[in-house]
């Protein structure tokens, strides 16, 4: 999207002057060509503002932002909605709006129009907000459940990672999964069912029935306990031997997490197969120096796991250059918003909520935050691949059955021609049109 935009002569000229570009003409959306032209103009103007900021010319950027704000809306088409959120994030960075923490709190706690799309989400919301109506962590849990239900991104990651674990542990026996960010535990019921069916399909076998132990990591012990209770009830309904252990992670205490992982290696049960699940997690401990992730992968390797599953965004939101990060984010979230527009009704309140309160929070982090304050540090697959190999991991090819499952998921629940699946470097990628969005890989 930005190849021709960045190299255009007018963009170069804008970057060398302190004066903002002229006010754009009224955006006429009467035809598709006019809408395309208006969308291109908005994106171009947005990038010009970011370019000014990258040159520390904040005053010039501040002159552009009102133009962008008046020509965008959270209720417009996908481009207008995206520009609206990026403009708000740039305003925060320029000091024209609340700081990151305040803006995020206000967005997350405006819950009067909450629409519940699943009973689990409603249960979680009502239980967790009885005592504290401003608990951002609880609201975030609800939005995560919406994201799982309304988009294929999380389900694709979970199903593909689960199949990689099943393929690597084909024999009956004990399986211990270390889930580094278990959240609501949505990933595990399908795997538990598969393990139970694997045992029942061969009743005459002399091998012991499968047992499953999950160590779930998270920041909130109450959420972890409730997740464990739900998974335990489900395992009991299947007749599956099951244990759940909690591992509370303090966000700033990486050393404590590393110690607990190494202690876990000492407590392994003989004959138990270890799987480590890193679904949408590793980017959270990626710092600019790269030392944190290096220590972490070394600790994982010390567990001698049979399989390590990893799912990550296909985006370089961890780039230290603000302008590169901004360009990458704009392309990535444009594809996300296009996919939401194609698969959800035009006036969907659920889509509006996800865009404003989930993806909007991510955009704010990528655009407005710096240094340790910035949490969204996604990297493309080739970066993770190089890093895993450097720490002694070998890529385990994702199997054809995982591809078939992902294809069925898209056809049954997200029937749009825009979504596509690709096998690259023995890993499976989910994309929207010509843009790769997520990757799932497995390692040992």
Secondary structure, 3 states (H helix, E strand, C coil): CCHHHHHCHHHHHHHCCCCCCCCCCCCCCCCHHHHHHHHHHHHHHHHHHHHHHHCCCHHHHHHHHHHHHHCCCCCCCHHHHHHHHHHHHHHHHHCCCCCHHHHHHHHHHCCCCCCCCCHHHHHHHHHHCCCCCCCHHHHHHHHHHHHHHHCCHHHHHHHHHHHHHHHHCCCCCEEEEEECCCCCCCCHHHHHHHHHHHHHCCCCCCCCCCEEEEEEEECCHHHHHHHHHHHHHHHHHHCCEEEEEEEECCCCCHHHHHHHHHHHHHCCCCCCEEEEEEECCHHHHCCCCCHHHHHHHHHHHHCCCCEEEEEEECCCCCCCCHHHHHHHHHHHHHHHHHHHHHHCCCCCHHHHHHHHHHHHHHHHHHHHCCHHHCCCCCCCHHHHHHHHHHCCCCEECCCHHHHHHHHHHHHHHCCCCCEEEEEECCEEEEEECCEEEEEEEEEC
